[in-house]
Amino acid sequence: MTYKHRLTLFAGIVILCSILIFSFLHLIPLNIFSIQQKPEPQKVYDYYFILDETDGRSLMYVPLVVNIGDEVLTEENKLYKVVKIEENRAYARFIKDINLDKYKQK
């Protein structure tokens, strides 16, 4: 085999490998090297006011850390879900009325 044939064969193999590698690059997620900002941690307060989202009426005052997604059951058996937190004020959205009679033992 001559030097020219070896060089042509080597170039062909390099080109074929390059095509295979670049054809599989679409399988690699593009955000591997992206810089993602970490969310700021929520400042913890000694107490939280839980307010109705629609009218701002106070539902509860709790000495616990409140997070978005927490559920609140009021004295009137109304279920609320926390949807927004601003400082030590948590705003809750009404979900449904709860009927506790069906849970009482007979």
C-alpha positions as CSV (number, residue, x, y, z in Angstrom):
1,M,0.0,0.0,0.0
2,T,1.4,3.3,-1.0
3,Y,1.8,6.4,1.1
4,K,-1.0,8.2,-0.8
5,H,-3.5,5.3,-0.2
6,R,-2.7,5.3,3.5
7,L,-3.2,9.0,3.7
8,T,-6.5,8.8,1.9
9,L,-7.7,5.9,4.1
10,F,-6.7,7.8,7.3
11,A,-8.5,11.0,6.1
12,G,-11.6,8.9,5.3
13,I,-11.6,7.3,8.7
14,V,-11.2,10.7,10.4
15,I,-14.0,12.3,8.3
16,L,-16.3,9.3,9.1
17,C,-15.6,9.4,12.8
18,S,-16.2,13.2,12.8
19,I,-19.6,12.7,11.1
20,L,-20.6,10.1,13.6
21,I,-19.6,12.2,16.6
22,F,-21.4,15.3,15.3
23,S,-24.5,13.3,14.5
24,F,-24.7,12.2,18.2
25,L,-24.2,15.6,19.6
26,H,-28.0,16.3,19.4
27,L,-28.4,13.7,22.2
28,I,-26.4,15.8,24.6
29,P,-28.5,18.4,26.5
30,L,-27.5,21.9,25.6
31,N,-27.7,23.2,29.2
32,I,-24.8,21.2,30.6
33,F,-22.5,24.2,30.7
34,S,-25.2,26.9,31.3
35,I,-24.9,28.9,34.4
36,Q,-28.1,28.8,36.4
37,Q,-28.9,31.2,39.2
38,K,-29.7,29.7,42.5
39,P,-33.0,31.0,44.0
40,E,-32.5,33.3,46.9
41,P,-33.4,31.5,50.2
42,Q,-36.5,32.7,51.8
43,K,-35.8,34.9,54.9
44,V,-37.2,33.2,58.0
45,Y,-39.4,35.2,60.3
46,D,-40.6,34.4,63.8
47,Y,-44.2,34.5,62.8
48,Y,-46.3,34.7,59.6
49,F,-49.7,36.3,58.9
50,I,-51.7,34.2,56.5
51,L,-54.1,36.4,54.5
52,D,-56.9,35.7,52.0
53,E,-55.6,36.4,48.5
54,T,-58.8,38.1,47.3
55,D,-59.6,40.6,50.1
56,G,-56.5,40.5,52.4
57,R,-58.6,39.3,55.3
58,S,-56.5,37.7,58.1
59,L,-56.9,33.9,58.2
60,M,-54.3,32.9,60.7
61,Y,-51.2,33.9,62.6
62,V,-48.6,31.2,63.0
63,P,-45.2,30.9,64.6
64,L,-44.0,28.5,61.9
65,V,-42.2,28.9,58.6
66,V,-44.7,29.1,55.8
67,N,-43.9,27.9,52.3
68,I,-45.7,28.1,49.0
69,G,-48.0,25.1,48.6
70,D,-48.8,24.8,52.3
71,E,-52.5,24.2,53.1
72,V,-54.4,26.0,55.8
73,L,-57.7,24.9,57.3
74,T,-59.5,27.7,59.1
75,E,-62.0,27.6,62.0
76,E,-64.8,27.8,59.5
77,N,-63.6,24.6,57.9
78,K,-62.4,26.3,54.7
79,L,-59.3,25.0,53.0
80,Y,-56.8,27.5,51.6
81,K,-53.5,27.0,49.8
82,V,-50.5,29.4,50.1
83,V,-49.7,30.9,46.7
84,K,-47.5,33.9,47.5
85,I,-45.2,35.0,50.3
86,E,-44.0,38.6,50.8
87,E,-41.8,39.1,53.9
88,N,-43.9,37.7,56.8
89,R,-47.2,37.8,54.9
90,A,-48.4,34.7,53.2
91,Y,-51.3,35.0,50.7
92,A,-53.6,32.0,50.5
93,R,-56.2,31.0,47.8
94,F,-59.5,29.5,48.8
95,I,-59.7,25.8,47.6
96,K,-62.9,24.3,49.1
97,D,-65.2,23.9,52.1
98,I,-64.5,20.9,54.2
99,N,-67.4,18.9,55.7
100,L,-66.0,17.4,58.9
101,D,-69.3,15.5,59.6
102,K,-68.4,12.7,57.3
103,Y,-65.2,12.0,59.3
104,K,-67.0,11.7,62.7
105,Q,-67.3,8.2,64.1
106,K,-70.9,6.9,64.5
